[in-house]
Amino acid sequence: MAGIVRGALKWSVRALAGGLLLLTASASVVYFLGPDAYDGFFGERDPERRRLTATLLHAGAAAGALLAGALQFSLVGRIRPLFHRLLGGVYVVAVVLSATGAALILPFARGGPVGIAGFLLLTLFWLSCTTMGGLAAISGNRAEHRAWMMRSYALTLAGVSLRLQLLVLTGLADIPFDVAYVVTAWSSWAPNLVVCEILILAAAMRVSAGTPPPAPHAPTTGTGPPG
């Protein structure tokens, strides 16, 4: 009975997580389907839509990174190495493209210097973690590769965190959007990294606990060299 309950909870969590990812990806792709969303966000700061292309690049590639990363982690250990590498390549390219688009629109983001600083650090950490994960894969260090890609995807999930937090702050807490946006410029990703580091540390401790102790030295039969 307990096993059935655990299985049901596991699939419920997976279904919820998958729904959130698809919802966030759809919210990102809405820029492709309705440019009015762009006008609603940038308003008078870009009436000629000069940064529309960079915004589309950022939103569309981020949606691709969300989905590719979700597939990687959900299918890990169950797909062929070649497909894993191909899907990983798609993820890395999507992150680089999305971060490039983010960098282009970053100076014009809402939230002033504090908000811009938060999103700037997010972009830099996102690129750095993804790069380190890719280099670890190339060098064959699987443990480091997994840890860095976990950090990278935790930052990819900032898009999910941001939208959920904005919904709570503006809808339930009735906080003005501009104020909530400054808060989420930091809270959408920093807690994700903290939780990720805890998971990485816990995994390392489990591995360490399961490592057999070093083999004892063979006992000596003599009494040592004569004095």
N, C-alpha and C positions, 0 to 999 in steps of 0.2 A: 504493500500500500504506500509506504513512504517513497519507494522508487517511482511509483506512478505520479505522486504529487510533485516530486523533484523534476521529473520529466515534463510534466505539464507547466510548471513554473519556468523551466528552462526555455521551452518553446514559446511561452507567453512573452518572456523577456525578449527573445529573438524577434518575435513578431512586432512587438512594440518598437524595438530598435530599428527594425527594417522599415516600419511605417514612418518613423521620424526622419530617417535618411531619405526616403523617397519624397516626403513632404518638403524637406529642405532643398533637395535637388530640384524639385518642381518650382519652388519659390525662386531659385536661382535662374532657372530657364525661362521664367516669366519675362525676363528682360528681352529674350528673343521674340516672344510672342506679343508683347505689348510694350513698346517704347515709352508709353505714358507713365509706366512705373519709374522709368529713369527721370522723367520730368518731375514726378512727385518727390523723388529723393533729392535731386540736385537743385530743383527750383530755379531761382534767379542766378545761381552761381554758374550755370552753364546753359544759357538760353539757346545757344546755337548747337548744342549737343556735340561739342568738340571731343569730349571724353567718352562718348557713347561706345566707340569701338573697344576702348580699354576696359570699360565696364562689362561689356559683353564677354570679352576674353576672360576676365576675372571670374564672372559668375558662371559661365559655361564650363570652364576648365575645373572650377571648384566642384561643380556637380559631378563631373567625370571622376575627380579624385575621390569624392565621397563614395561613389558606387564601386570603383575599382578597389579601393582600400577595404571596403566591407566584404567584397568577394575574397580578397586575399586572406583576411583573418578568419572568415567563416569556413573557407575551404582548405586552410593550411593543413598539410599532412595528408590531404585526400586528393590532390591533383598532381599531375605529372610535373616534374621539375621544369620542363620547357615551358609549359603553360604558366607556371608560377613566375618564371623570369619574364615572359612576355607581358603578363598582367602587371608585374612590378614595374616594367618599363613604361607601360601606359600610365601607371600611377605617378611615377617620377616626372614624366613629361607634363602631365596634367597639373601637378603642383608647381612646376617651374613656370608654366604658362599663366596659371592663376596668380601666382605671386608677382609675375611681371606686370600683369594688368593691375593688380592692387598697388604696386609701386607707382604706376603712372597716375592713378587717381588719388593716391594717398594725400598729396598736398592740398587737395580740395575737399577732403572728407569733413563731415560734421564733427563737432566736438572741440574745435579749437586745438591749441597745442597739446593739451592733456590727452584728448582723444586720439589725435594723430600720433603721439608718442606710443600709446598703447598698441595701435594697429601697426606701427612701424616695427616694434619689437616682435609682435606676432609674426609679421612677414619675414623678418630676419631669422627668427628661431625656426620657423617652418622650413625655410630653405636650408638652413644649416643642418637640422635633424635629418631631412630627406637626403641631403648630400652625404652625410656621415653614414646613413643607412645603406646608400648605394655603394659607397666605397667599401664598407664592411662586407657587403655581398660579393663584390669583386675579389676581395682578398680571401674569401672563404671563411670568415669569422661569423658563424651562424648566430652565436649568442649575442654578439654586438649588433649584428644586422637586425635581429628581432627587436632588441631593446631600442635602437634608434628609430626603427620604423613604427614601433609603438608610440614613441614620442611624437613622431611626425603625424601619425593619424590622430592622436589626441589633439593636435593643433588643427588638423583638418576639420575635426568635429567642432571647432570654435564656431563654424557657421550654424550648426544646430543649436549650440548653447546660446549664441547671440539672439537667435529668433525666439527661442523659448523664454529667455530672460526679458527680452523686450516685451513679449506678450504679458508676462507677469507684472513687470514694473509699470508699464503704461496702462494695461487693462485692469489689473487687480489692485495695484498700489496707487494708481492714478497719478503717477509721476510724469511730468512733461517729457515728451519724446527726446528733446535735445539733452536733457539732464540724464535720462536713462541711457542714451547712446554713449555718453562719456563714461558712465559706469561700466557698460558692457564692453567698451573698448579694452578693458582690462579683465573683467570678470568672466568674459566669454572664453578665455583661454588659459589664464594663470591657474585656476583650480583644476582644469583638465590635466595640466602638466603635473601638479602635485599628486593627484590620484594616480596618474600613470607611473610616477616614480615609486609610489607605494607598491603598486602591482609588480613593477620590475624587481624591487627589493624583496618582496615576498616570494617571487619566483626563484630568485637567486638563493634565498634562504632554504627553500624546499630542495633545490638541487644540491646545496651544500650539505643539508641534513641527510640526503640520500647517498652521498658519496662514501664509499667504503673507506675505512681508515687505512693509512699506509701499512704495507706488509711489514711485520716485525723482522728485525735482523736475525739471520740464522744464528742459533746459539753456538758459542765456542766450546770446544771440548778440552782445550788445553788450559793451562794456568797462566799463559802469557810468556813472553820471552824471559829467559833467565836473567837475573840481575847481575 
